[in-house]
Amino acid sequence: MNLTLEKDAGVLKLSGVLDIDSADSLRDSLIGVPSDLKLSRIDLSAVEYCDVAALQVLVAFRKHSESQGLPLSWEPLSSAVADLAESIGLSLGATLAA
C-alpha cells in the first residue's frame, strides 16, 4: 500500500494492495492526515486489490470526515474497488449508501 497526499489539491492517492494485512497501516495513515488539510477527494484509481477489511477502514474514514463537515468523494475508482463495492451492495457515490 502506498499513500500520497497532494496537499494543494486536497487529494489523497492510494495505490497498491489494500487488504487485511495493510488495514492497520491504512487506518494509522488516515488518522495521521492533518485535520487542517482541506481533503476533498480520495483517488483509488491505482489500487490493484482491495478486500472488505480495507474497504471498511476507508468507509469509516469517509464517515468520520463527513461527520466533521468535510465531505469526501472517491474518484476515480479502480476496477478492484468498484467490483468489491458492487459485490457487497455498497454504493460509493456522492453519499454512502448500502
N, C-alpha and C positions, 0 to 999 in steps of 0.2 A: 504494500500500500504506500502510495506517495500522496502527499498533500502539499499543494502550492497555494499561497494566499496572494492574490493581486489586490493590494490594499486600495490603490487609486480607483480601481474598477468595482470594488466591493464584491469580488468573485473569489470563491473557494473552489479550487480544482482538485478533484480526486482521481487517481488513476491506479491501475494495477488490480490486485486481488483484494476484495473486501469480503472477509469470511469470519467464521467464529474465532480463528486464530489471531486475526487482526482487530477484532471488535473492541477489545480493551484499549488498544493503542489508538484506534479511531476515536473512541469516546474521550480519551485523555487529550488528544489533539484538538478535538472540537471544543472541549472545555477551555482549552488554552487560547482560543481565538479572543483577541481583545474585545471587551464589551463596548468600547467606544468606536469600534470599527463599524461602518455602515455596510454590513454584509447584506447583499440583496439577492445573490444567486449562487447556487452550488452547481458546478459543471461536472456532470458524471459521464461525459462522453467517452472518456478513456478508461473506464472501469471494465476490466476484462472478465471478471467473475464477481458475483455478489450473492451471498446467501442471506437467509432470513435473519440471522443474528446481526449482521452488519446493517441490514436494512432497518431493523428495529432501532439501532443506535441513531441512524440518520433521521428516522421519523421522530424519535424523542428529541433530537436536537432542533428539528424544524418546529415541533410543537412548542418547545421551550422558547425559541426565538419569537414565534408568533405571539406567545403569551406576554412577551416583553414589548409588544408593539413593533416588532421587526419582521415583517413578512418575508419569506424566502421563496424563490422559485427554484425548481430543479430542472435546469435545461442547459444544454441538451442532455438527453439520457442515452447511455449505451444500450445496445440490444440486451445485454446481460441484465441490466437493472430493469428495463421495461418489461422483459419477459418474466422476470421473477415477480414483479408487482402485479402483472396481469394474472399470473398463475395463482396468486393468493387473493385476488379480487381487490387489490389496493389501487386506487386512482392517485396518481402523482401530479394531478393538475394544480390549478390555482389554489385550491384548498384541499386538504387531506380528507379523503372520504373512503370508507370501506364499502 
